[in-house]
Amino acid sequence: MTGRTSPIASAVPGRIRVRHPLLRRTDRFQEALARLEALDAIRVSGSNPAVGSVLLSYDSAAVTPEVARSQVEALLSAVLHPAEAPPVPDDPTPVPVAEGKPAAPELKWRINRAAKIGMMGSMAATLAALGVGKRVHAGFGTLFVAFMLVHMTVQRKRLFQ
């Protein structure tokens, strides 16, 4: 798989997470799932076609992580990049997307990260401002609360579970 991004998003002994944009296509997802389920020592633990993700598990005592990873990469290379067909720019079988879907996870992650960094900085400034004056201290405290509200807005689903 030289020159291409690996479909393996994460791998630890006993578990491999596969994620690839082409797996959002129903035909590719079904083919990959069928091939992965045919492997002897590796089993499919979970899958989500909407994001093109498959969770695999295996006994790390029976199969080394390197062997499991290479088997999965080789199998998915045949599914995701078949030599006989050029890549299709438009997905003929798109997965339906729910109405009112929230912002992209990466954007939410960036916003939340900035809010957390802002909270840490403003909290440090609030504590440092204790010796300067009440107005400066209150100003940095207000800034902290603003960053906290952004963080809570991004994490609202997790907060009220």
Secondary structure, 3 states (H helix, E strand, C coil): CCCCCCCEEEEECCEEEEECHHHHCHHHHHHHHHHHHHCCCEEEEEEECCCCEEEEEECCCCCCHHHHHHHHHHHHHHHHCCCCCCCCCCCCCCCCCCCCCCCCHHHHHHHHHHHHHHHHHHHHHHHHHHHCCHHHHHHHHHHHHHHHHHHHHHCHHHHCC
